Amino acid sequence: MINILGQINLMLANLVGKRKSKPVVNKNLTVNQSKAQAYDKILTRQEYQTKFPNFCNDNHLVCRDCQSQDIKEWGLTSRDDEKRVHSCSHCGQVLWRSEK
């Protein structure tokens, strides 16, 4: 369980780290609040399809980085979380977000 949470934190840190400006850190935020802020910056499935139309084949989305069709889905803060993050199983790229 700790390993999966570490991977989630790393993916979210990588996502936030791709911004050009240094993020403002609010030390009063909890870990879940920080994850929620990062989650809001991830594209929705519809936004992903619109922004990357070449990576949608017969209504199946593929990774924009490595073109893998193996996409995993996980909860933002726990396995049963309503907020879901979809990422590539091959390269780890965070692709889009959804809600149950």
N, C-alpha and C positions, 0 to 999 in steps of 0.2 A: 504494500500500500504506500509506504513512504517513497519507494522508487517511482511509482506512478505520479505522485504529487510533485516529486522533484522534476520529472519530465514536463509536467504541466507548467510549473513555475518557470522552467527553462524556456519552453515554447513561448509563454507570454512575455518573458523578458526579451527574447529575440524579436518578437513582434514589436514591442515598444521600442527596442533598441534600434530599429530600422529608421526611426525618425531622424531628421537632420538636426533638429534643435534638441538641446538637453532637456529632458522632462523635469517639470517642477515636482519635487518630492514633498508630500505632505506626511510628516511622521506621525500624525494623529490618525491616519487611516489604518484599519485592520487589514489583514491579508485578504479577506474576502471582499472588502471594499476596493482594494487595489485590483483584484481579479475582475471585479464587476466593471471597473473603469476600462481595463484592457479589453474586456469582452465587448463593450460598446463600440470599440474601434475596429473590431473584426467585421468584414463584409457579411451581409446576409446572403442566403443562397441566391435570391433573385439578383442582388447586386453583383455577386460573383459571376452569374450567368451573363449579365449585361456587360460587365467589364472585361470578361474573358470568354467571348462567344466561341472562340476556336477550341475551347477545352470542354465542350458539351457535345457528346455523341449520343444520339437517340435518347435524349433525356437522362443520360448518365454523365456525370461530371468526372473529370480527371484532374490530376494535379497539374497546376500551371508551371511547375518547375521541372518535374521529371516525367510527366505524362502517365504516371501510374494510375491504375483504376482501383487500387486497394486503398480505400478511404476508411479511416476509423472514426468513431464518434464517442465522445466522452463527456461527462458532466463537468461543469465549471468548478464546483466546489466539492461535489461528491458524485458517486455513481448514479444516484437517483435524482440529481439536480435537474430541474426543468430547463435550465439554460444549458445548451449543448454546443460543443465545439467539434468541428470536423477537420481532421488533418490527414495528411498523407502518411500511410504506414511505411512507405519506402524511404522518403527523405525527411519526414517530420514537419513539413511546411504546414502551418495553420492556413486553412482554406476559407471556411465560412462558418457562420454560427446559425443556430436555430433554437427553437423552443418547442418542447413537447406539446 
